[in-house]
């Protein structure tokens, strides 16, 4: 568990930045957004997206929480808002 930045690898094993498009899909090979993932438990994770170099204390993050119950996975935005105006350090305190 803990916070991780997602990073892909090319066919030679070299690190490749991960980009997330406006629909939330991961695109490997570009560096438009940094992605943090914190696995709180086997059934719950937080996902944070922000511009590269954004501090975790800055109000510039889009944050989602993923909850798994059985075979169902639910992903909800912090405060039901997809805006990039949340603080990653406060991720557990938002309503989902």
Number of C-alpha atoms within 10 A of each C-alpha: 10 10 15 12 14 14 16 15 13 11 6 6 8 9 13 15 19 22 22 18 11 7 6 9 10 16 14 16 15 12 15 16 19 20 25 20 19 17 17 15 11 9 12 16 19 22 23 26 24 25 15 11 8 15 14 17 12 13 16 19 27 22 31 24 23 17 17 14 9 7 5 7 11 11 15 16 19 25 14 12 15 14 13 15 15 24 21 23 13 12 21 13 10 15 12 16
